[in-house]
Amino acid sequence: MRLTKYTDYAMRLMIYLGSQQSGLSSIREISNTFSVSQNHMMKVVQDLSNGGFLESVRGRNGGIRLARPPSEINLGALLRHTEELTDLINCEGCRIASACTLPVVLSEATAAFVAVFDKYSLADLVDRRAALGTLLGFYDSSSGESRSP
């Protein structure tokens, strides 16, 4: 199964925000970090905010942050929110559709795939926070000090 770019961007965004100790981040800084257009990232942010994964703070010093601690954000729920997990193939008009069991097999495979994500939270993806923070520019690798992204 291949995830969409949309889900890829959503996962990167959540890892970015989950790797921070605290504070707000801007869509611009996240877009620049991952070389993703701000328009694409804004759509992802709006969708995840509407889904209860993110909080958006308006105003001059506004930005976005996780709506819950990383340990409370289930990756399966995030995947279900960002992916259309039904109908991996289009059987409409297929001569053998009425007798074919391939859709059943694909449905079972999709359920198994999502079940793996259900075992993990965002905290599992960011448990190497210091290494991620260094790569994302949150920490100075030479001094170990935190800095604003």
C-alpha positions as CSV (number, residue, x, y, z in Angstrom):
1,M,0.0,0.0,0.0
2,R,1.3,3.4,-0.8
3,L,0.4,6.5,1.2
4,T,-0.6,9.7,-0.5
5,K,1.7,12.8,-0.4
6,Y,-1.0,14.4,1.7
7,T,-0.6,11.8,4.4
8,D,3.2,12.1,4.1
9,Y,3.0,15.8,4.7
10,A,0.6,15.3,7.6
11,M,3.0,12.8,9.3
12,R,5.9,15.1,8.8
13,L,4.0,18.0,10.2
14,M,3.0,16.0,13.3
15,I,6.5,14.7,13.8
16,Y,7.8,18.3,13.5
17,L,5.3,19.6,16.1
18,G,5.8,16.5,18.4
19,S,9.5,17.0,18.4
20,Q,9.3,20.5,19.8
21,Q,9.4,21.0,23.5
22,S,6.7,23.6,23.5
23,G,5.5,26.8,21.7
24,L,3.9,27.6,18.5
25,S,5.2,27.0,14.9
26,S,4.4,28.7,11.7
27,I,3.2,27.1,8.5
28,R,6.0,29.0,6.8
29,E,8.8,27.5,9.0
30,I,7.4,23.9,8.6
31,S,7.0,24.3,4.8
32,N,10.5,25.6,4.5
33,T,11.9,22.8,6.6
34,F,10.3,20.1,4.4
35,S,10.4,22.0,1.1
36,V,6.7,21.8,0.7
37,S,4.5,24.6,-0.6
38,Q,2.8,26.7,2.0
39,N,-0.5,26.2,0.2
40,H,-0.2,22.4,0.5
41,M,0.8,22.7,4.1
42,M,-2.1,25.1,4.9
43,K,-4.6,22.6,3.6
44,V,-3.1,19.8,5.8
45,V,-3.0,22.1,8.8
46,Q,-6.7,23.1,8.3
47,D,-7.8,19.5,7.9
48,L,-5.8,18.3,11.0
49,S,-7.2,21.3,13.0
50,N,-10.7,20.4,12.0
51,G,-10.0,16.8,12.9
52,G,-8.9,17.7,16.4
53,F,-5.2,16.9,15.9
54,L,-3.9,20.5,15.9
55,E,-4.7,23.8,17.6
56,S,-4.4,27.0,15.6
57,V,-3.7,30.3,17.4
58,R,-4.5,33.4,15.4
59,G,-2.7,36.8,15.7
60,R,0.7,38.3,15.4
61,N,2.3,35.7,17.7
62,G,0.1,32.9,16.5
63,G,0.9,29.6,15.0
64,I,0.0,25.9,15.3
65,R,0.7,23.2,17.9
66,L,-0.5,19.8,18.8
67,A,-4.0,19.7,20.3
68,R,-3.0,16.8,22.6
69,P,0.3,15.3,23.9
70,P,2.1,13.1,21.4
71,S,1.2,10.0,23.5
72,E,-2.5,10.7,23.0
73,I,-2.3,10.9,19.2
74,N,-2.9,7.5,17.7
75,L,-1.2,7.0,14.3
76,G,-4.0,4.7,13.1
77,A,-6.5,7.5,13.8
78,L,-4.3,10.0,11.9
79,L,-4.0,7.6,9.0
80,R,-7.7,7.1,8.8
81,H,-8.2,10.8,8.9
82,T,-5.9,11.5,6.0
83,E,-6.3,8.5,3.7
84,E,-9.2,7.1,1.8
85,L,-8.9,3.5,2.9
86,T,-11.7,2.0,0.9
87,D,-11.8,0.6,-2.6
88,L,-8.2,0.1,-3.5
89,I,-9.3,-1.1,-6.9
90,N,-12.3,-0.1,-9.0
91,C,-14.4,-3.2,-9.8
92,E,-17.1,-1.2,-11.5
93,G,-17.7,-2.7,-15.0
94,C,-15.5,-5.7,-14.4
95,R,-16.8,-8.9,-15.9
96,I,-15.9,-11.0,-12.9
97,A,-16.9,-8.6,-10.1
98,S,-19.9,-10.6,-8.9
99,A,-17.7,-13.7,-8.3
100,C,-14.3,-12.2,-7.5
101,T,-13.0,-12.2,-3.9
102,L,-10.0,-9.9,-4.6
103,P,-11.9,-6.9,-2.9
104,V,-12.3,-9.1,0.2
105,V,-8.5,-9.9,0.3
106,L,-7.6,-6.2,-0.3
107,S,-10.0,-5.1,2.5
108,E,-8.3,-7.6,4.9
109,A,-4.9,-6.4,3.8
110,T,-5.8,-2.8,4.4
111,A,-7.2,-3.6,7.9
112,A,-3.9,-5.4,8.8
113,F,-1.9,-2.4,7.5
114,V,-4.0,0.1,9.6
115,A,-3.8,-2.3,12.6
116,V,0.0,-1.8,12.7
117,F,-0.5,2.0,12.8
118,D,-3.1,1.5,15.6
119,K,-0.3,0.1,17.8
120,Y,1.7,3.3,17.8
121,S,1.3,6.9,18.9
122,L,3.0,10.1,17.8
123,A,5.2,9.7,20.9
124,D,6.7,6.6,19.4
125,L,7.7,8.5,16.3
126,V,9.3,11.3,18.3
127,D,11.0,9.3,21.0
128,R,14.4,10.3,19.6
129,R,13.4,13.9,20.2
130,A,17.0,15.2,20.6
131,A,18.2,13.7,17.3
132,L,15.1,14.9,15.5
133,G,15.4,18.3,17.1
134,T,19.0,18.7,15.9
135,L,18.0,17.6,12.3
136,L,15.0,20.0,12.4
137,G,17.1,22.9,13.8
138,F,15.5,23.0,17.3
139,Y,18.8,22.3,19.1
140,D,22.4,23.4,18.5
141,S,24.2,20.1,18.1
142,S,27.5,21.5,19.4
143,S,26.1,23.0,22.6
144,G,23.0,21.0,23.1
145,E,21.0,24.2,23.7
146,S,17.5,24.8,22.5
147,R,16.9,27.5,19.9
148,S,13.8,28.8,18.2
149,P,13.1,27.3,14.8
